[in-house]
Amino acid sequence: MAIIGSVRRWLAPPTPDTRTFPAPSGRRSDADLRKDAESVLSRAISAADPETAVAGSLRAAPPPMPADGRVWIVALGKAASAMTRAACGVFGERLAGGMLAVPPGFSTAAPDPIRRFVAGHPLPDERSVEVARAAMEIVGGAPASDLVLLLLSGGGSSVAALPHAGLRVEELADATGRLIRAGVPAGDLAVVRKRLDALKGGGLALRCVEARSLALVISDVPGDRVDLVASGPMSPDAARIGEVRSILRRHGVWTELPLAVRGYLERCLAGEIAETPKAGHACFSRVEARMVAGSKGAAEAALHEAQTLGYDSQVLSNELVGDAREVGRLLGEMARSMAEMRRPGEPPRCVIAAGATTVRGELGDHVARNQELVLQAALELDGLEAAILASLGTDGVDGALPAAGALATGDTVRRARDSGLDTEAALGAHDAYALLRTLRDVVVAGTAGAYVGDLQVLMLG
């Protein structure tokens, strides 16, 4: 994958460095690094605060609408409640009504005119169909004088789903689960979902025939593409059907799909089913979409905090994707290479990355991508002094476990061994959590409500 190549380029022999550095004030200890890493991560999470992002965007650029126009809200995803509260605070009595839908475990708090739903995640279910139909009804019924405000965040693809004719939500869930287990990146997963779901790939925009609509988007997709978040219900679909087939074959999933799903896609390939709406379609003439928060902003906030703390810092990428263990191994190798290249007098270093890694295979509730990434990196960091790698989900969630992520130092493997724990065995069982929890190296950040990807912070003291 491209990002793996980017990481490997960091490991190449360095070019001559002519910079001058102030005299070092002493190497940072592991305790110092932990404290600094926590500060950097905390700053990044704060930058993705959904209420601040939504309210700031609406006040900075109020959407055009008649003086007597009203606002209808459709909020989908983990941050739906917080985004709705912010919008209600801005529009006040102009709020006509609407709905929000979140995955299980996320807040549904909202003013009374808003209907509240909890639906399937990460796989859609019958509740997701009910949500999608409610969204279609609101959007399709709003008059020309009103504004439809669509609030999208991570989890929006699964909490609202409307399978195309001839498909059942169980088949859609089966196909989605197979894609997730195959390690298909979020962007590719969204491209496939658009073909199977009438709400996605501009499907909701097709229903908005009178009112203007504004979509405020908090990105959970590496690269922060508006058209991929929640599978782009209000955005033109940039992909053609041939790309869907390529994705499924590249990941070895095509022949594993339910027969009804594969049959539907084959009809799309044969031209029997119309393409999803593309850029220039009339349905988008009354639609505006804004990215209000994403991985880029979180990474930049982390960068600023690290620089404030005195680290020579750089953002590696905000599109870090790939197998969690492979990425962890390469980040660990990077840390060792950076340590070997350091010269006397250089300040401490910090490398920041954001994106979304994946774990392949049949996954249970104990599997967590960030913790698996960190534990794999620990093997590469083993014995390295004054080094730390932390990785977490910016919404405070990592898999189905009560942790946002984890951290590792050059001492992690030794401490595991002294406690009678087998690092390699934990990785083989996809159970990094049990080991890291025992070492007190899991990171608990609480449920912030907005997922803008995973964040990795690598520090050398």
VOPAGU-2260 file (C-alpha; in pm, 1 decimal, decimal comma):
REM VOPAGU-2260
SITE   aa  ch    i         X         Y         Z
SITE  MET   A    0       0,0       0,0       0,0
SITE  ALA   A    1     113,5     357,0     -66,1
SITE  ILE   A    2     136,0     451,8     299,1
SITE  ILE   A    3     362,7     157,0     373,7
SITE  GLY   A    4     596,8     291,1     108,1
SITE  SER   A    5     589,5     629,3     279,6
SITE  VAL   A    6     688,4     472,1     609,5
SITE  ARG   A    7     968,0     277,3     446,5
SITE  ARG   A    8    1105,1     594,2     288,0
SITE  TRP   A    9    1146,1     730,3     638,9
SITE  LEU   A   10    1376,7     439,2     711,4
SITE  ALA   A   11    1614,0     521,6     424,0
SITE  PRO   A   12    1963,4     658,8     502,5
SITE  PRO   A   13    1931,1    1025,9     602,0
SITE  THR   A   14    2045,7    1317,8     390,9
SITE  PRO   A   15    2309,1    1543,1     548,7
SITE  ASP   A   16    2150,9    1756,4     822,5
SITE  THR   A   17    2291,1    2108,9     854,4
SITE  ARG   A   18    2050,1    2227,2    1122,3
SITE  THR   A   19    2178,1    2349,7    1455,8
SITE  PHE   A   20    2005,6    2262,9    1780,7
SITE  PRO   A   21    2015,8    2410,8    2128,3
SITE  ALA   A   22    2211,1    2222,1    2388,9
SITE  PRO   A   23    1998,1    1937,2    2523,4
SITE  SER   A   24    1851,2    1977,9    2869,2
SITE  GLY   A   25    1869,5    1606,1    2933,8
SITE  ARG   A   26    1694,3    1305,3    2787,9
SITE  ARG   A   27    1327,9    1266,7    2869,7
SITE  SER   A   28    1238,4     970,0    3085,0
SITE  ASP   A   29     967,1     718,3    3001,2
SITE  ALA   A   30     746,2     894,0    3256,8
SITE  ASP   A   31     803,9    1228,2    3082,5
SITE  LEU   A   32     726,3    1072,3    2744,9
SITE  ARG   A   33     403,4     919,7    2873,0
SITE  LYS   A   34     290,3    1253,8    3010,0
SITE  ASP   A   35     379,0    1434,5    2686,6
SITE  ALA   A   36     211,6    1169,2    2470,0
SITE  GLU   A   37    -107,5    1198,7    2674,6
SITE  SER   A   38     -99,9    1577,2    2631,5
SITE  VAL   A   39     -56,1    1548,7    2253,7
SITE  LEU   A   40    -335,9    1293,8    2221,0
SITE  SER   A   41    -568,1    1498,1    2440,0
SITE  ARG   A   42    -513,3    1804,4    2224,5
SITE  ALA   A   43    -593,8    1607,3    1908,9
SITE  ILE   A   44    -917,9    1472,2    2055,6
SITE  SER   A   45   -1023,0    1822,0    2161,3
SITE  ALA   A   46    -971,5    1945,5    1805,6
SITE  ALA   A   47   -1241,9    1703,4    1688,8
SITE  ASP   A   48   -1505,6    1822,0    1937,6
SITE  PRO   A   49   -1833,0    1790,3    1742,8
SITE  GLU   A   50   -2027,0    2067,5    1913,6
SITE  THR   A   51   -1750,3    2321,6    1860,3
SITE  ALA   A   52   -1702,4    2215,3    1497,8
SITE  VAL   A   53   -2070,3    2237,5    1403,6
SITE  ALA   A   54   -2150,0    2559,2    1588,5
SITE  GLY   A   55   -1835,8    2726,4    1455,0
SITE  SER   A   56   -1916,7    2635,5    1094,0
SITE  LEU   A   57   -2280,6    2750,8    1113,2
SITE  ARG   A   58   -2193,2    3082,6    1276,6
SITE  ALA   A   59   -1900,1    3152,1    1045,9
SITE  ALA   A   60   -2103,0    3084,1     730,6
SITE  PRO   A   61   -2479,9    3080,9     796,1
SITE  PRO   A   62   -2664,6    2885,7     525,0
SITE  PRO   A   63   -2879,7    3103,8     296,0
SITE  MET   A   64   -3251,8    3063,1     361,5
SITE  PRO   A   65   -3566,7    3281,1     374,6
SITE  ALA   A   66   -3639,4    3475,2     692,9
SITE  ASP   A   67   -3938,2    3251,1     761,3
SITE  GLY   A   68   -3755,3    2931,7     667,4
SITE  ARG   A   69   -3731,1    2644,6     910,6
SITE  VAL   A   70   -3462,3    2381,8     970,3
SITE  TRP   A   71   -3501,7    2003,7     957,9
SITE  ILE   A   72   -3220,6    1794,1    1106,5
SITE  VAL   A   73   -3108,2    1447,8     998,4
SITE  ALA   A   74   -2810,3    1340,3    1210,9
SITE  LEU   A   75   -2641,3    1003,9    1154,8
SITE  GLY   A   76   -2343,1     853,8    1336,4
SITE  LYS   A   77   -2156,4     842,6    1665,5
SITE  ALA   A   78   -2148,5    1221,7    1704,1
SITE  ALA   A   79   -2513,7    1271,9    1605,7
SITE  SER   A   80   -2626,5    1384,3    1950,1
SITE  ALA   A   81   -2349,9    1640,6    2001,2
SITE  MET   A   82   -2380,9    1772,6    1645,2
SITE  THR   A   83   -2758,0    1805,5    1686,7
SITE  ARG   A   84   -2726,0    1994,7    2014,5
SITE  ALA   A   85   -2487,8    2239,9    1850,3
SITE  ALA   A   86   -2722,9    2297,1    1554,9
SITE  CYS   A   87   -3023,2    2342,4    1782,0
SITE  GLY   A   88   -2826,9    2599,2    1980,9
SITE  VAL   A   89   -2761,1    2799,0    1664,0
SITE  PHE   A   90   -3106,8    2779,7    1503,6
SITE  GLY   A   91   -3319,8    2785,1    1818,9
SITE  GLU   A   92   -3690,5    2840,3    1744,4
SITE  ARG   A   93   -3634,5    2793,3    1370,8
SITE  LEU   A   94   -3593,5    2422,1    1431,6
SITE  ALA   A   95   -3893,7    2242,0    1280,4
SITE  GLY   A   96   -3798,4    1886,9    1377,3
SITE  GLY   A   97   -3590,1    1596,8    1260,0
SITE  MET   A   98   -3414,6    1286,1    1381,0
SITE  LEU   A   99   -3085,1    1143,2    1497,0
SITE  ALA   A  100   -2949,9     788,7    1492,5
SITE  VAL   A  101   -2646,6     652,7    1677,8
SITE  PRO   A  102   -2481,5     313,0    1733,2
SITE  PRO   A  103   -2548,8     131,5    2062,6
SITE  GLY   A  104   -2376,5     292,9    2359,9
SITE  PHE   A  105   -2371,4     647,3    2221,8
SITE  SER   A  106   -2572,6     941,5    2352,0
SITE  THR   A  107   -2916,7    1016,3    2207,7
SITE  ALA   A  108   -2966,1    1336,9    2407,3
SITE  ALA   A  109   -3141,5    1604,6    2199,8
SITE  PRO   A  110   -3428,3    1855,8    2222,5
SITE  ASP   A  111   -3781,5    1713,5    2213,5
SITE  PRO   A  112   -3866,6    1783,9    1844,2
SITE  ILE   A  113   -3591,4    1541,1    1745,3
SITE  ARG   A  114   -3678,3    1172,2    1709,2
SITE  ARG   A  115   -3410,9     941,5    1849,3
SITE  PHE   A  116   -3295,6     606,2    1712,7
SITE  VAL   A  117   -3033,0     347,5    1806,0
SITE  ALA   A  118   -2937,9     114,3    1520,6
SITE  GLY   A  119   -2684,0    -149,6    1415,6
SITE  HIS   A  120   -2309,1     -97,2    1414,4
SITE  PRO   A  121   -2074,1    -195,8    1256,2
SITE  LEU   A  122   -2330,2    -402,6    1064,9
SITE  PRO   A  123   -2671,9    -262,8     965,6
SITE  ASP   A  124   -2990,2    -425,3    1095,6
SITE  GLU   A  125   -3366,1    -379,9    1070,2
SITE  ARG   A  126   -3343,1     -71,8    1290,7
SITE  SER   A  127   -3107,9      78,7    1031,8
SITE  VAL   A  128   -3376,2      37,6     766,8
SITE  GLU   A  129   -3626,1     219,6     988,7
SITE  VAL   A  130   -3374,2     503,4    1030,6
SITE  ALA   A  131   -3313,5     529,0     655,6
SITE  ARG   A  132   -3685,0     545,5     579,6
SITE  ALA   A  133   -3733,0     815,9     842,9
SITE  ALA   A  134   -3448,9    1017,6     689,6
SITE  MET   A  135   -3594,1     980,8     341,3
SITE  GLU   A  136   -3934,1    1099,0     467,6
SITE  ILE   A  137   -3791,5    1412,3     628,4
SITE  VAL   A  138   -3574,8    1506,0     332,9
SITE  GLY   A  139   -3844,1    1437,3      76,2
SITE  GLY   A  140   -4110,4    1629,5     267,4
SITE  ALA   A  141   -3923,2    1951,6     344,4
SITE  PRO   A  142   -4068,4    2247,1     148,8
SITE  ALA   A  143   -3866,0    2485,9     -67,0
SITE  SER   A  144   -3862,0    2752,9     204,9
SITE  ASP   A  145   -3684,9    2523,8     452,0
SITE  LEU   A  146   -3334,3    2388,7     502,6
SITE  VAL   A  147   -3242,7    2024,0     550,4
SITE  LEU   A  148   -2935,7    2003,5     774,7
SITE  LEU   A  149   -2760,6    1668,3     740,3
SITE  LEU   A  150   -2509,9    1597,0    1020,1
SITE  LEU   A  151   -2277,2    1307,4     937,1
SITE  SER   A  152   -2012,0    1133,5    1143,4
SITE  GLY   A  153   -1846,1     796,1    1183,1
SITE  GLY   A  154   -2093,4     508,6    1207,9
SITE  GLY   A  155   -2341,4     680,3     975,9
SITE  SER   A  156   -2311,7     409,2     712,2
SITE  SER   A  157   -2439,6     134,4     938,5
SITE  VAL   A  158   -2705,4     314,2    1144,9
SITE  ALA   A  159   -2896,3     411,0     828,2
SITE  ALA   A  160   -2926,1     153,1     552,1
SITE  LEU   A  161   -3182,5      96,9     277,8
SITE  PRO   A  162   -3095,8    -205,9      60,2
SITE  HIS   A  163   -3186,6    -173,5    -305,7
SITE  ALA   A  164   -3486,5    -367,0    -434,8
SITE  GLY   A  165   -3420,3    -739,6    -432,1
SITE  LEU   A  166   -3175,3    -720,7    -140,9
SITE  ARG   A  167   -3241,1    -776,8     228,6
SITE  VAL   A  168   -3065,0    -596,7     513,3
SITE  GLU   A  169   -2935,0    -933,9     635,5
SITE  GLU   A  170   -2758,0    -980,5     301,5
SITE  LEU   A  171   -2621,3    -628,0     319,0
SITE  ALA   A  172   -2491,0    -699,0     670,6
SITE  ASP   A  173   -2338,1   -1030,4     556,2
SITE  ALA   A  174   -2154,5    -857,1     271,0
SITE  THR   A  175   -2037,1    -575,2     498,8
SITE  GLY   A  176   -1907,7    -820,3     758,7
SITE  ARG   A  177   -1708,9   -1010,6     498,0
SITE  LEU   A  178   -1551,7    -688,5     374,7
SITE  ILE   A  179   -1456,4    -583,8     727,2
SITE  ARG   A  180   -1305,9    -924,6     809,5
SITE  ALA   A  181   -1105,8    -910,0     485,3
SITE  GLY   A  182    -944,8    -585,9     605,4
SITE  VAL   A  183   -1102,5    -366,9     335,7
SITE  PRO   A  184   -1016,8      -0,2     414,2
SITE  ALA   A  185   -1299,5     235,0     507,5
SITE  GLY   A  186   -1282,5     424,8     177,9
SITE  ASP   A  187   -1314,4     110,8     -32,2
SITE  LEU   A  188   -1590,6     -17,4     193,8
SITE  ALA   A  189   -1785,9     303,7     132,0
SITE  VAL   A  190   -1747,5     265,5    -246,7
SITE  VAL   A  191   -1907,0     -80,2    -228,4
SITE  ARG   A  192   -2182,6      25,1      10,4
SITE  LYS   A  193   -2292,3     299,5    -229,4
SITE  ARG   A  194   -2389,5      34,9    -486,1
SITE  LEU   A  195   -2600,5    -173,2    -252,6
SITE  ASP   A  196   -2782,6      93,9     -55,2
SITE  ALA   A  197   -3043,2     338,8    -190,3
SITE  LEU   A  198   -2959,7     599,4      76,1
SITE  LYS   A  199   -2591,4     619,8      -8,5
SITE  GLY   A  200   -2389,3     751,4    -301,9
SITE  GLY   A  201   -2612,5    1056,3    -344,1
SITE  GLY   A  202   -2932,7     859,0    -283,3
SITE  LEU   A  203   -3056,8    1097,3     -15,1
SITE  ALA   A  204   -2988,1    1398,5    -239,7
SITE  LEU   A  205   -3219,2    1245,2    -501,6
SITE  ARG   A  206   -3503,8    1265,3    -246,7
SITE  CYS   A  207   -3438,2    1631,2    -157,6
SITE  VAL   A  208   -3647,6    1776,6    -441,0
SITE  GLU   A  209   -3758,4    2112,6    -297,1
SITE  ALA   A  210   -3562,1    2227,8       7,0
SITE  ARG   A  211   -3198,6    2332,1       5,0
SITE  SER   A  212   -2969,1    2105,4     203,8
SITE  LEU   A  213   -2645,5    2153,8     391,8
SITE  ALA   A  214   -2432,7    1857,2     499,5
SITE  LEU   A  215   -2186,4    1915,2     783,8
SITE  VAL   A  216   -1939,9    1629,1     794,2
SITE  ILE   A  217   -1702,1    1497,8    1058,1
SITE  SER   A  218   -1473,5    1262,4     870,4
SITE  ASP   A  219   -1386,7     912,4     987,2
SITE  VAL   A  220   -1226,2     827,8     651,1
SITE  PRO   A  221    -850,2     857,7     590,1
SITE  GLY   A  222    -791,1    1157,6     365,0
SITE  ASP   A  223   -1110,1    1333,4     483,8
SITE  ARG   A  224   -1320,3    1289,0     169,1
SITE  VAL   A  225   -1674,4    1422,5     208,8
SITE  ASP   A  226   -1814,2    1175,9     -45,7
SITE  LEU   A  227   -1697,3     873,7     154,8
SITE  VAL   A  228   -1816,0     967,1     505,1
SITE  ALA   A  229   -2133,2     766,8     580,9
SITE  SER   A  230   -2094,7     654,3     217,2
SITE  GLY   A  231   -2186,6     998,4      83,3
SITE  PRO   A  232   -2568,0    1020,0     102,8
SITE  MET   A  233   -2562,6    1382,2     -18,9
SITE  SER   A  234   -2253,6    1364,7    -241,3
SITE  PRO   A  235   -2187,4    1264,8    -603,1
SITE  ASP   A  236   -2042,7     916,1    -638,6
SITE  ALA   A  237   -1694,7     947,6    -789,9
SITE  ALA   A  238   -1657,8     572,9    -857,9
SITE  ARG   A  239   -1785,0     365,9   -1149,7
SITE  ILE   A  240   -1922,4      14,9   -1109,6
SITE  GLY   A  241   -1602,8    -138,8   -1246,6
SITE  GLU   A  242   -1412,7      -2,1    -947,5
SITE  VAL   A  243   -1647,3    -187,3    -713,4
SITE  ARG   A  244   -1567,8    -517,7    -884,7
SITE  SER   A  245   -1193,8    -440,6    -868,4
SITE  ILE   A  246   -1212,2    -372,4    -494,3
SITE  LEU   A  247   -1399,0    -694,1    -422,8
SITE  ARG   A  248   -1163,4    -905,9    -631,8
SITE  ARG   A  249    -850,7    -737,4    -497,8
SITE  HIS   A  250    -952,1    -827,9    -143,9
SITE  GLY   A  251   -1066,7   -1179,5    -239,8
SITE  VAL   A  252   -1427,8   -1117,7    -140,2
SITE  TRP   A  253   -1616,6   -1132,9    -470,8
SITE  THR   A  254   -1690,9   -1506,7    -462,1
SITE  GLU   A  255   -1773,1   -1493,0     -89,6
SITE  LEU   A  256   -2059,8   -1246,6    -122,2
SITE  PRO   A  257   -2420,7   -1360,6     -72,6
SITE  LEU   A  258   -2567,3   -1473,7    -404,9
SITE  ALA   A  259   -2827,7   -1196,9    -407,6
SITE  VAL   A  260   -2561,2    -930,5    -356,3
SITE  ARG   A  261   -2334,3   -1069,2    -625,9
SITE  GLY   A  262   -2629,3   -1102,9    -861,4
SITE  TYR   A  263   -2728,5    -741,0    -805,0
SITE  LEU   A  264   -2373,0    -621,2    -873,8
SITE  GLU   A  265   -2356,7    -833,4   -1189,8
SITE  ARG   A  266   -2673,6    -659,7   -1312,9
SITE  CYS   A  267   -2503,7    -325,5   -1240,1
SITE  LEU   A  268   -2199,4    -437,5   -1438,2
SITE  ALA   A  269   -2422,6    -540,3   -1727,1
SITE  GLY   A  270   -2580,1    -194,6   -1735,0
SITE  GLU   A  271   -2922,3    -321,7   -1631,1
SITE  ILE   A  272   -2926,7     -92,4   -1326,4
SITE  ALA   A  273   -2864,5     281,6   -1351,3
SITE  GLU   A  274   -2538,6     433,2   -1229,0
SITE  THR   A  275   -2534,2     622,7    -901,6
SITE  PRO   A  276   -2569,1    1002,5    -949,7
SITE  LYS   A  277   -2243,7    1170,7   -1052,3
SITE  ALA   A  278   -2109,3    1526,3   -1030,3
SITE  GLY   A  279   -2324,0    1759,8   -1237,0
SITE  HIS   A  280   -2649,2    1575,0   -1163,7
SITE  ALA   A  281   -2935,8    1815,8   -1102,3
SITE  CYS   A  282   -3001,1    1676,0    -753,7
SITE  PHE   A  283   -2677,2    1834,8    -627,1
SITE  SER   A  284   -2758,9    2187,1    -744,7
SITE  ARG   A  285   -2926,9    2267,3    -411,5
SITE  VAL   A  286   -2677,5    2078,0    -193,5
SITE  GLU   A  287   -2378,8    2216,7      -4,6
SITE  ALA   A  288   -2133,5    1995,6     187,1
SITE  ARG   A  289   -1874,3    2112,3     439,0
SITE  MET   A  290   -1601,5    1918,5     618,5
SITE  VAL   A  291   -1600,5    2057,3     973,8
SITE  ALA   A  292   -1357,2    1815,6    1140,1
SITE  GLY   A  293   -1132,9    1527,9    1036,2
SITE  SER   A  294    -803,4    1349,8    1073,0
SITE  LYS   A  295    -605,4    1635,8     920,4
SITE  GLY   A  296    -723,0    1879,9    1185,0
SITE  ALA   A  297    -657,7    1631,5    1464,6
SITE  ALA   A  298    -306,7    1561,1    1337,6
SITE  GLU   A  299    -230,7    1932,0    1304,5
SITE  ALA   A  300    -351,3    1995,3    1660,8
SITE  ALA   A  301    -128,8    1713,2    1784,3
SITE  LEU   A  302     162,4    1858,9    1589,4
SITE  HIS   A  303     115,6    2202,9    1745,3
SITE  GLU   A  304     101,7    2056,1    2096,4
SITE  ALA   A  305     416,7    1849,6    2040,5
SITE  GLN   A  306     602,7    2154,0    1911,5
SITE  THR   A  307     485,7    2355,4    2211,7
SITE  LEU   A  308     631,2    2084,4    2436,2
SITE  GLY   A  309     967,8    2124,5    2263,7
SITE  TYR   A  310     965,6    1832,9    2018,3
SITE  ASP   A  311    1104,1    1850,0    1666,0
SITE  SER   A  312     778,7    1728,0    1513,4
SITE  GLN   A  313     631,7    1620,3    1184,0
SITE  VAL   A  314     307,1    1470,2    1053,3
SITE  LEU   A  315     386,4    1153,2     861,1
SITE  SER   A  316      39,1    1115,2     708,0
SITE  ASN   A  317    -330,6    1159,4     778,8
SITE  GLU   A  318    -408,8     864,0     550,1
SITE  LEU   A  319    -236,8     583,6     740,8
SITE  VAL   A  320    -406,8     260,5     635,3
SITE  GLY   A  321    -309,2    -105,2     623,2
SITE  ASP   A  322    -291,2    -409,5     846,3
SITE  ALA   A  323    -250,4    -299,5    1209,2
SITE  ARG   A  324      38,6    -534,8    1281,6
SITE  GLU   A  325     226,1    -438,4     965,8
SITE  VAL   A  326     188,2     -67,5    1040,6
SITE  GLY   A  327     294,4    -124,9    1402,1
SITE  ARG   A  328     603,6    -312,4    1291,1
SITE  LEU   A  329     703,4     -38,0    1049,9
SITE  LEU   A  330     646,2     239,6    1303,9
SITE  GLY   A  331     859,2      46,3    1550,6
SITE  GLU   A  332    1132,1      10,7    1289,7
SITE  MET   A  333    1105,8     383,2    1225,5
SITE  ALA   A  334    1161,2     456,5    1594,1
SITE  ARG   A  335    1472,7     240,4    1604,7
SITE  SER   A  336    1608,3     394,7    1284,9
SITE  MET   A  337    1545,2     747,2    1412,8
SITE  ALA   A  338    1720,9     664,3    1740,0
SITE  GLU   A  339    2025,0     530,5    1555,3
SITE  MET   A  340    2043,5     842,8    1336,7
SITE  ARG   A  341    2018,0    1092,7    1623,7
SITE  ARG   A  342    2309,6    1325,7    1676,8
SITE  PRO   A  343    2422,8    1489,6    2001,6
SITE  GLY   A  344    2238,7    1811,8    2073,5
SITE  GLU   A  345    1926,2    1728,0    1878,0
SITE  PRO   A  346    1592,6    1799,4    2049,6
SITE  PRO   A  347    1345,2    1520,6    2121,3
SITE  ARG   A  348    1153,2    1395,8    1816,4
SITE  CYS   A  349     783,9    1337,5    1756,8
SITE  VAL   A  350     619,6    1177,2    1454,1
SITE  ILE   A  351     239,5    1191,0    1421,0
SITE  ALA   A  352      12,9     989,1    1194,6
SITE  ALA   A  353    -362,6     955,3    1153,1
SITE  GLY   A  354    -582,5     719,1     955,9
SITE  ALA   A  355    -749,7     383,0    1013,4
SITE  THR   A  356    -576,8      46,5    1023,4
SITE  THR   A  357    -754,5    -288,5    1004,5
SITE  VAL   A  358    -728,4    -639,0    1150,3
SITE  ARG   A  359    -798,2    -935,2     925,0
SITE  GLY   A  360    -977,9   -1258,9    1005,6
SITE  GLU   A  361   -1268,0   -1381,9    1216,1
SITE  LEU   A  362   -1275,5   -1122,6    1488,7
SITE  GLY   A  363   -1411,9   -1142,9    1841,2
SITE  ASP   A  364   -1490,3    -877,2    2099,4
SITE  HIS   A  365   -1132,4    -892,2    2230,4
SITE  VAL   A  366    -980,8    -763,7    1904,0
SITE  ALA   A  367    -867,1    -400,6    1891,8
SITE  ARG   A  368    -669,9    -255,3    1601,9
SITE  ASN   A  369    -486,0      17,6    1795,9
SITE  GLN   A  370    -378,0    -214,8    2074,1
SITE  GLU   A  371    -264,3    -476,5    1825,5
SITE  LEU   A  372     -63,5    -211,5    1639,7
SITE  VAL   A  373     101,7     -99,9    1963,3
SITE  LEU   A  374     186,6    -450,3    2082,6
SITE  GLN   A  375     348,7    -535,3    1749,9
SITE  ALA   A  376     548,5    -212,2    1768,0
SITE  ALA   A  377     662,6    -307,3    2118,8
SITE  LEU   A  378     861,9    -596,6    1972,6
SITE  GLU   A  379    1054,3    -349,0    1755,2
SITE  LEU   A  380    1098,3    -100,8    2040,1
SITE  ASP   A  381    1230,8    -368,8    2276,6
SITE  GLY   A  382    1537,0    -240,2    2460,0
SITE  LEU   A  383    1521,4     106,9    2306,3
SITE  GLU   A  384    1569,4     385,3    2558,8
SITE  ALA   A  385    1350,0     695,0    2580,2
SITE  ALA   A  386    1100,5     587,5    2315,1
SITE  ILE   A  387     722,3     557,9    2318,3
SITE  LEU   A  388     447,0     482,3    2068,1
SITE  ALA   A  389      81,5     549,5    2145,8
SITE  SER   A  390    -218,1     473,1    1924,3
SITE  LEU   A  391    -587,9     530,8    1992,9
SITE  GLY   A  392    -929,0     585,2    1839,9
SITE  THR   A  393   -1021,9     951,7    1864,5
SITE  ASP   A  394   -1373,9     865,8    1982,1
SITE  GLY   A  395   -1237,2     678,7    2281,9
SITE  VAL   A  396   -1327,6     341,3    2130,1
SITE  ASP   A  397   -1099,3      61,8    2007,2
SITE  GLY   A  398   -1299,8    -240,6    1900,6
SITE  ALA   A  399   -1552,6    -350,8    2162,3
SITE  LEU   A  400   -1314,3    -304,2    2455,6
SITE  PRO   A  401   -1319,0     -48,5    2739,2
SITE  ALA   A  402   -1012,8     133,9    2608,8
SITE  ALA   A  403    -933,4     389,2    2338,9
SITE  GLY   A  404    -596,0     234,6    2255,2
SITE  ALA   A  405    -259,7     170,0    2416,6
SITE  LEU   A  406     103,5     272,1    2440,8
SITE  ALA   A  407     435,8      88,7    2441,5
SITE  THR   A  408     793,1     175,6    2535,5
SITE  GLY   A  409    1126,9       3,1    2497,8
SITE  ASP   A  410    1050,2    -163,6    2830,8
SITE  THR   A  411     710,1    -312,9    2743,0
SITE  VAL   A  412     828,9    -656,2    2626,6
SITE  ARG   A  413    1059,8    -698,4    2927,9
SITE  ARG   A  414     781,5    -606,7    3170,9
SITE  ALA   A  415     549,3    -851,7    2996,6
SITE  ARG   A  416     809,3   -1127,1    3023,6
SITE  ASP   A  417     869,3   -1050,9    3393,3
SITE  SER   A  418     493,2   -1082,4    3449,4
SITE  GLY   A  419     485,2   -1421,2    3279,8
SITE  LEU   A  420     310,8   -1287,8    2966,6
SITE  ASP   A  421     388,2   -1395,6    2611,5
SITE  THR   A  422     378,2   -1103,2    2366,0
SITE  GLU   A  423     397,3   -1321,8    2054,8
SITE  ALA   A  424     117,8   -1547,7    2177,6
SITE  ALA   A  425    -105,1   -1247,4    2253,7
SITE  LEU   A  426     -53,2   -1117,8    1900,0
SITE  GLY   A  427    -122,6   -1460,1    1750,9
SITE  ALA   A  428    -453,9   -1472,9    1938,4
SITE  HIS   A  429    -541,8   -1112,6    1844,2
SITE  ASP   A  430    -567,5   -1043,3    2217,5
SITE  ALA   A  431    -338,2    -749,5    2285,9
SITE  TYR   A  432    -583,1    -600,7    2535,2
SITE  ALA   A  433    -539,5    -861,6    2809,1
SITE  LEU   A  434    -159,8    -823,1    2808,3
SITE  LEU   A  435    -153,9    -444,2    2784,1
SITE  ARG   A  436    -421,1    -407,5    3049,4
SITE  THR   A  437    -212,0    -618,5    3287,4
SITE  LEU   A  438      83,7    -386,8    3222,2
SITE  ARG   A  439    -142,9     -83,0    3269,9
SITE  ASP   A  440     -53,3      35,6    2922,0
SITE  VAL   A  441    -405,5      69,3    2783,1
SITE  VAL   A  442    -531,9     422,1    2726,0
SITE  VAL   A  443    -882,6     510,0    2844,5
SITE  ALA   A  444   -1000,5     838,2    2698,2
SITE  GLY   A  445   -1377,4     817,6    2744,5
SITE  THR   A  446   -1629,6     833,3    2460,5
SITE  ALA   A  447   -1575,9    1172,5    2300,9
SITE  GLY   A  448   -1851,4    1112,0    2046,8
SITE  ALA   A  449   -1657,0    1205,0    1732,4
SITE  TYR   A  450   -1438,2     960,2    1545,0
SITE  VAL   A  451   -1197,1    1126,0    1303,8
SITE  GLY   A  452    -976,7     820,8    1266,5
SITE  ASP   A  453    -701,6     666,1    1472,7
SITE  LEU   A  454    -402,6     867,1    1587,1
SITE  GLN   A  455     -45,9     745,1    1635,3
SITE  VAL   A  456     215,6     943,0    1827,0
SITE  LEU   A  457     578,2     827,4    1822,0
SITE  MET   A  458     818,4    1008,8    2055,7
SITE  LEU   A  459    1192,5     985,5    2116,7
SITE  GLY   A  460    1319,1    1163,6    2428,9
